[in-house]
Every structure is written in C-alpha cells, then in structure tokens.
Amino acid sequence: MAERYLYDYSSHRAVMYEVGDYLYALSGNKAEHWISGDYVFCIKTQTISFWILGNDVYGHVGRGELTRQPLYYFGD
C-alpha cells in the first residue's frame, strides 16, 4: 500500500502520513485519525477533525464550521 504525506501549510514540513484509510504521526506507529470520504475523524474522540477538499485539508472548528484557510495539504 502506498504512503501519502500530509504537510503543514505554514512550514511545508510533513506532519503525518496516510496508509490506507488511516493517518499516523511521523514519529508514531499508531493511527491517530481515520479517513472516511472527505472527512477525517479523530480516533480518540470519534469526532470530525478535518475536511479534505482535493489535496487541501481544512480544520473542523465545530458546528459544521471549517477554518478559512487550509491547515495541511497532501503531497506525493
């Protein structure tokens, strides 16, 4: 299965990587989030963490509201 990396928009540094439907911290081997469609859910809280639009990833701030600017982006 191919890996895909998630980069921080501010620093352009990789912060997580995706394998299958799961996101892992770069330094970890335990999934922190899972992806379902365009949504990313936190494994710990079982709530929506992020929303994916193309390669951009927006933060979910609650009540269906998203951050105005993407926080992360997927790179190849």
Secondary structure, 3 states (H helix, E strand, C coil): CCEEEEEECCCCCEEEEEECCEEEECCCCCEEEEEECCEEEECCCCCEEEEEECCEEEEEEECCEECCCCCEEEEC
